[in-house]
Amino acid sequence: VRVILALWVYTVCIVSPLAIDPATSFKTAILFVRYIVFGVAFAYWILANSELRRIFQLGIIVTIAYITVDTFYQYMNGTDIFGIKPVNLNQLNGPFHDQVVGTFTSRIIFIAIATVFFSKITSKIQLRALILLTSMGIITLLIFISGERTAFINYLLGCSIVISALFLLYPKIRPWLIAGVLLVGGGISVVVIQNPSIKER
């Protein structure tokens, strides 16, 4: 916490005055303190309590599940579950009123992935790997069809880090990881072949 606060003070007092637009830089730096307060509060009040942490993780999983079902429904039917149409014909927005499905999902998905993989659902590493890869594959398709290229690239980068780490740490699931990557790639290819217009997203 002290290090983060020191960096914030450094940004406000030293970096901002030297910026091209000191006023804008100073305003942005000052407002950044809210993230520090939120992070500290979250760490001490939520993550430190096992029950609250479990509720938080479950909430993340339920949120992603709802967004996934709603967005795929919109992809297949033209509107989401509640009749919301895409704001842009070449992009999906799911339950949101803007094209942020991919961006929002890519920011919280790895919390859900870690929760599932390290949970006590089963002690078998192969089964946990299967659940992990299935979840990652579905989300890969979700972000791909959403049409958000930046979010898709960022998500793939995160997936590559996760898969590489698992590949090194768990030799038993290496065949599963390779098969999962190939299946996801095949699934994306099928989606593109069946719907060529998706390339415009």
Secondary structure by P-SEA (a helix, b strand, c coil): caaaaaaaaaaacccccccccaaaaaaaaaaaaaaaaaaaaaaacccccaaaaaaaaaaaaaaaaaaaaaaaaaaaccccccccccccccccccccccccaaaaaaacaaaaaaaaaaccccccaaaaaaaaaaaaaaaaaaaaacccaaaaaaaaaaaaaaaaaaaaccccaaaaaaaaaaaaaaaaaaaaaaccccccc
